[in-house]
Amino acid sequence: MPKNVAQKLIASHLIDGEMVSGREIRIKIDQTLTQDATGTLVMLELEAMGLDRVKTELSAQYVDHNLIQEDYKNADDHLFLLSACRRFGLWYSRAGNGVSHPVHQERFGKPGKTLLGSDSHTCAAGSIGMLAIGAGGMEVALAMAGEPFSFKMPKIWGVRLAGRLPDWVSAKDIILEMLRRHTVKGGVGRIIEYFGPGLDSLSAMDRHVIANMGAELGATTTVFPSDKAVKTFLASQGREKDWKEILADKNASYDVEEEIDLSKLEPLIAMPSSPDKVVPVKKAAGEKISQAYIGSSANPGYRDFAVVAQIMKGKMAHPEVSFDVNPTSRQILENLARDGHFIALLRSGARIHQAGCNGCIGMGQAPATDTISLRTVPRNFPGRSGTVEDHVCLVSPETAAASALKGVITDPRTLKMKYPKIAEPKKFHIQSDMVVAPLPLKEAKKVKLEKGPNISEIPDLEPFPDVLQIPVLLKCGDNISTDEILPAGARVLPFRSNIEKISQFCFEPIDPTYYERAQACRKTGGHLIIGGENYGQGSSREHAAIAPRYLGLRAVIAKSFARIHWQNLCNFGILPLTFIDAHDYNHVDLNDMLKFDPIQAVLGKQNEMMIKNITKNRIIPVRHDLSPRQVKVLLDGGLINWMKERFLRGHKLKN
């Protein structure tokens, strides 16, 4: 039977299960990716499991999020991560080397391989024919320990690209068009596969832009074929030997199909404060801006900076605009300097920041109060920039540059200049010295983990109780993001290795009283949260699960969940439930007391259960979608307890 690219990638790594939509499957993981905002917890989890050495073909740790060293905490964590990489056998990308996704694509990405990353934008690697999936750190730690990755088989969504992009329209406008059509929930339960003649004009890094922001659609991942464009990219990195062709079979089909005619696209902009509030730039033109921001994992390629450099060449950014340039890798910065683009940016008034995530995750470059910031980043959730009630818009590099010149949102097609068409270099100057190779096992065993005073042990989590009668401590609306559950930024993320401290920021953007109220409930059995549609969208950070769990969160009942957060809740012993009738959301209020059926008797036998709202004397039917394996994980109190038991059982069998 003819297979598409996604089916080929899954089939070649399938360990258990059937490739039938909705059924749980397990696949072998070849590579893993962790970054410093999530990686510190992953390394502590490896230590808690007693792992000797990673069992993947390659695992890499990047320091790209927490680069600001205003005190000892981030610097201590960098040393801890380096020691953990030496101890467990990972590659280590030093602070300032660049954002994980483009650097991984430059140095390690291989067509046909699987990649599991503790960052939701890991899916960017699908641009070169990988099956790359974002997950919670605990699942990545298990993959590093040699465990298969379990997930529900998604539907395959084929998007045929036809035509060629017009001048002043680029890859960012393609993914913004997808978000305009389908919203942030459109890709849930799906893998997006792009195909068709329109691919011929898109480079591997153009595809990276599209694949990266598949996360904003809620997709499990995005895949592209590994074709001549991927071969060209790997050759430019001196890695042509890593290329293999992976194409969809002739007559391959998809569960869902649609088409985008690239020639009909125009510059688009996502208005505040969601990636799917997309309109044509011409409709927003004229609005005054205070910032234009270039860079991030969503627009990380050489051309994304070079095209801006050529637009700005010989000109100066508007005096009321902070023109921020965030190089996504040191290698790209060196090549921009080699080819004269860097000096053009510098002379245009650009503020050049170190290679890393920076303002995308709220680490510096926060915009001014009550002003518009245009950014080439993937997300514009409320407050994510570091400014409360910010007005962040998502745009292409072309739109950001044109607007930086004019001081207002500007359709780049209105610039009185010829469109600068930029080709990727045939050969890059390679920068690999900032990536530290793993130690041999004999030396690695002698390494001790360097833990600063801010690094604490992962809290012990007790098994799930059989009897549960708890209050509703918070009721949320639709599309609540992990940035709202546990904020990012320079004020919060330095505590990523200290669960007790970081828990104080839980739900702060929604309800600043949550922490104190949750603390009061801990002694009486905990609490639950009610959520709307797409609860937990956005970042993969598992702190948004373990920190509320530390404060006594036992269950979340929502209309629907984002995939990664749903998995993270289970992984830390929190029961994720959905309303069978969405209207029952209206029949549960803050402080209502809810009583559950005996948990163990129900979970293992059926997917539906009844919850009694004692306050309103009303029965509410709910369901869970946990597999038998996940039920066991939940009842054990989370993945760490489940894995410890397996390791202990295996040790006993060996002896």
C-alpha angles and dihedrals in degrees: 000000000000113000131206120223095266092052091049092051093048095043092052091056102033115131103165138006138032125284092241118132112261097016121114115252133180123217135187114251117218101181138018133202127200131175129203098259089060103015098075090062090045091055091049088051091052088051091048090052092050094237116178100197138345114268100204125105088247136356123185132192119203129197103207110119109052100045100134109098103195089148139355100288102084093037090052091050092052090056090046091052092049091051091047091051090051091047099046101032106255133144111247124212108201126230109278095027093104150260114326099238102054092037091051089050090050097048112020115011115119129184112246095025129114121236126191116190137182089226123080092226092061083106087079089086088069084082090081099042100275127134096234121175133180117225143160117287093248092060090047089051089053091050089052087053090056099262119140118246115248124207140140115273105255128216113257113239112199116204113190114207117206132179128010132285115261121236113286092024120100144169094289089063090055094058092041087055089053090051091047090054101040112020127221090301097050097097100043110133092010143102111216115219120188120207141150139080093302089074091071092078096044119090123215089260092049086055089049089061091054097042093047094058094046080092088067089059089054092244122159086232144317126241135194127186119263100241140141092303090058091046090052091051095049091046090054087055093049091250104105089133089068092062123105127170116248115175134162113261118254109272092016111160137208135217089234128016138188140154137231119198101211092198090066097053123108133190109294135194132200107220124214129324113002133044091235098058089097126166134158112278090235089065092055096039118130098035110132117246134197100194141033113190124194123193140032132131089290094064103019104139132112092248092051088066098031094055089052090048091054093047090051097040111129092002135094127230115250110278093238093052125088100217104202123188117190111186110216096212136014088233092058090048091053092049092047088053092048092053097045098251095111094060090049090055092045093051092048091065097261118162103225113210130189120278107273146081094290113149094012089075095033096265100137131316092082110172125241121272117284094355134120120257118194111206138177089213125119100242140043102178114159113285095356091123092063094255117105112239091007125181104221121169125192116226144155121267089253093056092044092052095046090049092047088058096047101036091230134074102284133189101231090218088072093063112111096232141087115268108258106229110203125200121203111249115264088224126024124206098248120230110190102138092094091063112084117211123228119266121246111267094251092056093038092060090062094056118104121205112253107224121184122205093269094059112092135176121269107263118252111252117207123222118276113274121244094217119052128178110158141150130251103250098178137017117198136189130230127308096016106178130213086246086066094042092050116001124226124212138096094297097055114023096065085073093058090115093050111067095181092056099039091051088071088074096053113136090348094146091052103036121359089195094062096093096054093043092048091050089055091052096049093082093051100053103284133265145260138232131222117216138184129219121330094008112192100020121165129029121040093225107144090202084084086067106032095046095055088042089055087054092054104269107159104168144010121205112195141160088242140340137226108245103243097044091047088056092045092054091056091043090061098041100264116135112231112204133174128210111252087208109037089207089070086074085078092054097062121073139180113291094014111145114232127196122202130210113252099295103214094046092054108034097057095048109037143013097227128070139169124240121194119218096212093187093057097027090234133136116226120195114215136168139209126212098205120139119230088260092053092048089057091047091051095047091048088057097255145322096297092058091043092050094045089055091051093048090048091048091048091049091052091050091052090052 
